[in-house]
Amino acid sequence: MKIRDTQETLQATHADLSRSEFTDVNLQGARFTNVNLSKAAFTDINFSDTKFGNLNLTNVEIDGCNTTGMKIRGVLVADLFDAYRKRT
């Protein structure tokens, strides 16, 4: 199925959308619940003001990202990096 040049609200429930591609798509305000994103790739994504909860982040790599103001379990990532650098 191809969706192109449209502004619609999409509801997918009990759906297998594996290997789908999203390019130049606005998902602002979208909600993802009980979604499997394993082996997904995210490039040039704006996650500002987004909240993540109850995630399995096993083997996740985060690289080349602006983490200004980002917190993990209430602790600023910048503070975590500073503490790590001081230990080495």
LINPEVEN-V925741 format. One record per residue. N is the residue number from 1. RES is the residue in three letters. SS is DSSP state (helix for helix, strand for strand, loop for the rest). PSI is psi in whole degrees, 0 to 359 (NA if undefined). Layout:
# LINPEVEN-V925741
((N;RES;SS;PSI) (N;RES;SS;PSI))
This chain:
# LINPEVEN-V925741
((1;MET;loop;136) (2;LYS;loop;132) (3;ILE;loop;121) (4;ARG;loop;141) (5;ASP;loop;53) (6;THR;loop;158) (7;GLN;loop;95) (8;GLU;loop;159) (9;THR;loop;125) (10;LEU;loop;130) (11;GLN;loop;117) (12;ALA;loop;120) (13;THR;loop;134) (14;HIS;loop;48) (15;ALA;loop;147) (16;ASP;loop;102) (17;LEU;loop;25) (18;SER;loop;148) (19;ARG;loop;16) (20;SER;loop;155) (21;GLU;loop;137) (22;PHE;loop;116) (23;THR;loop;128) (24;ASP;loop;52) (25;VAL;loop;137) (26;ASN;loop;111) (27;LEU;loop;24) (28;GLN;loop;131) (29;GLY;loop;3) (30;ALA;loop;153) (31;ARG;loop;136) (32;PHE;loop;118) (33;THR;loop;130) (34;ASN;loop;53) (35;VAL;loop;135) (36;ASN;loop;109) (37;LEU;loop;22) (38;SER;loop;142) (39;LYS;loop;15) (40;ALA;loop;157) (41;ALA;loop;134) (42;PHE;loop;123) (43;THR;loop;136) (44;ASP;loop;54) (45;ILE;loop;140) (46;ASN;loop;104) (47;PHE;loop;17) (48;SER;loop;141) (49;ASP;loop;27) (50;THR;loop;146) (51;LYS;loop;136) (52;PHE;loop;138) (53;GLY;loop;148) (54;ASN;loop;54) (55;LEU;loop;148) (56;ASN;loop;106) (57;LEU;loop;27) (58;THR;loop;126) (59;ASN;loop;22) (60;VAL;loop;139) (61;GLU;loop;133) (62;ILE;loop;121) (63;ASP;loop;142) (64;GLY;loop;39) (65;CYS;loop;149) (66;ASN;loop;110) (67;THR;loop;21) (68;THR;loop;123) (69;GLY;loop;357) (70;MET;loop;136) (71;LYS;strand;145) (72;ILE;strand;119) (73;ARG;loop;40) (74;GLY;loop;0) (75;VAL;strand;130) (76;LEU;strand;133) (77;VAL;helix;322) (78;ALA;helix;319) (79;ASP;helix;322) (80;LEU;helix;316) (81;PHE;helix;318) (82;ASP;helix;315) (83;ALA;helix;321) (84;TYR;helix;315) (85;ARG;helix;325) (86;LYS;helix;333) (87;ARG;helix;335) (88;THR;loop;NA))
